[in-house]
Amino acid sequence: MTAPRTTPTRDLAPSPDVVLHGLEGASGAPPLRGAAKVIHLIEDTVARTLFILMFGTLVVGVFWRYVLDQPLTWTVNVAALAFLWMVLIGAGLPNWADDHIQFDLIYERFGRRVQLLMQLVGNLVIVVPCLLILPSSVEYVQSLGSQSVTGTPLTFSTAFSVIVAFFAATALHRGRIALLVALELCGRGKAPT
């Protein structure tokens, strides 16, 4: 009888350098430092603030509509925009410390070179669509014009500009990782693990 096959496991204890506002880097990613840490903290703070704004606006809207029987039209728009911005800004948070969900059952069974190829393909699957959709997103946001969103000082083009920022930031970040992986595949550097 043979012993059951085991796969190497990573130490899941977070590094004290990676813990930021409760987000723990369990993936073995290097700790965030300098500008990356500052950007991550800003994103985290903005996403949390937008959640509070969204929740508060919904409570105010429900109170005015059902208790005072005087609906406020602006609360729906502010809550919807806060939700959109919160989701698109918050979606980037796990990327900084590489804390997104990973299904690595198959990945862990391969050697470093095949893992690097998988990383390269995976990142390109994200980067290419983001780059392809970016020009259309810019065109769409510009087409929204200067009409203001009801109950806010924002124009529609400003309100939806976060979509362009999301695609651009995602393409840049994942493109940088793809480049580092490609350099390691060519023997010219070390990709993030």
N, C-alpha and C positions, 0 to 999 in steps of 0.2 A: 504494500500500500504506500502510495506516495503522499508526501505532505501537500496540503492545499497551496496553490499558487497565490502568492501575495504580491501586491504592487507596492512600490515605495510610497510612503506618505510624507506629506509636508508637515512641519511643525505649525500647528494652527494658532499658537500663542502669538498675539500681535506684538510687534515691536513698539516700545514706548514712543519712538519718534514718529510713528505713522498715525497714532490716535489723534484725530481732529474732530472735535464736537461729536464724539461717539462713533465716528466712522473708523473702523479698525481695519488695517491692511493685513488681512490674513493670507494673502496670496503670495507673500514673499517679495512683494515689490519693494524697491528702495524707498526710504522715507522721503516725504516731500520736503523740499528745502527752497529757500529764496522766493523767487517770483511765483513758482508753481504753488507754494504753500499759501502765499498771499492771495492769489487768484482763487484757489480752492476755498479759502475762508470767506472771500467776498461772495462767491457763488453760493456757498452754504448759507450765509447771512441773508442774502437777497431771496433765496428760495424759501427760507423760513418766514421772512417778513411778508412775502407774497401769500404764503399759506394763511398767515394771521389776517391779512387784508381780505383775502377771499372769504374766510370763515366769518369775519366780522361783518363784511358787506352782506353776506347771506342772512345773517341773524337780523341785521337792521332791516333788510328788505322784507323778511317774513314778519317782523314786528309791525312795521308800518302797514303792510298789506292786510294782515289778519287781526291785529289788535286795534290799530288806529283806523282801519278801513280807508287808507289813503296810499295806494301803491306808489312806490318810487321807481321810475323807469330806469334810472341810472344804475341801480344796484346790480341788475342782471348783467349789464355790460362790464362793469368794473369787476365783478366776480369772474366772468368768463375770461376777460383779459388777464386777470391775476392767475387764473388756472393755467392758461396757455403759457404765460411766461414762467410760472413755477415749474411746470412739467418740462419745458424745453431747457431751462437753466439747470434744473435738478437732474435731468438726464445725463448731464456731463459730470456730475459729482463723482460717481463711481469710477470714471475713466482715469482721474488723476492718480489714484492710488491703485489702479487696476483691481478694484474691488467688485466688479460686476460678476454676475453669476456665471460660472464656468462649468460645463459638463466635460470633465477631462478623463472619463473612464477609458476611452480609446486612446486619447492623446498621451496619457502617462505610459502606455505600453510600448511606445516607439522611442527610438534614440533621438538625440539632440537635433540632428540634421532634419529628420522627418518632422519633428516638432516645430522647428523653425519654418519649414515649408508650410505647415498647417497655419502657423501664426501669420505668415506672409499672405497666404490666400484669404484667411479670415479677415485680416485688416483691409485687404484690397476689396473684398466683398462689401465692406462698409464705405471705403473711400470713393470708389468709382461711382456708385449711385449718388453720393453726396455731391461730387463734382459735376455729375451730369445734370442734376436737378438745380444746382446753384444759379445758373443764368436765368432759368425760367422763374425761379423764386424771386430774384431781383426784379425781373420784369413785372411779375405779379404785384409785388409790393409797391413798385413805382406806379402801376396802373390804378392803385387804390386812391391816389390823389390826396387832396388836402381837406376833404370833408371830415369834420370832427366826429368822433364817437360820442353818442348821446351821453350827456352827464359827465364827460371828462374833457380835459384840455388837450387830449391826444388826437392826432389825425389818424385815420385808418392806416396810412402807410407807416407811421411811427409805431402804432400799436402792433402791427404784424411784422415789423422789421426783425423781431426776435427769431423768426423762422430762418431768415438769411444768416443771421449770426450763428444759429445752431448748426446749419449745414456746413458753414465755413469752418467753425471751430472743430466740429467733428472730423471733417476732412483733414484739417491741419494736424490735429492730435494723432489720429489714427495713421495718417500719412507719415508722420515722424516716426512712429513705432514701426511701420512697414519698412521705412528706409533703414532704421537700425537693424532690423531683422535681416534685410537684404545684405547689408554690410557684413554682418556676422557670417552669413552664408558664403560670402566671397572671401572670408578670412580677414576682414579689415576692421573689426570692432566687436563689441559685446552687446547683444540685444537684451532688453529687460526680460527678466524671467517671470 
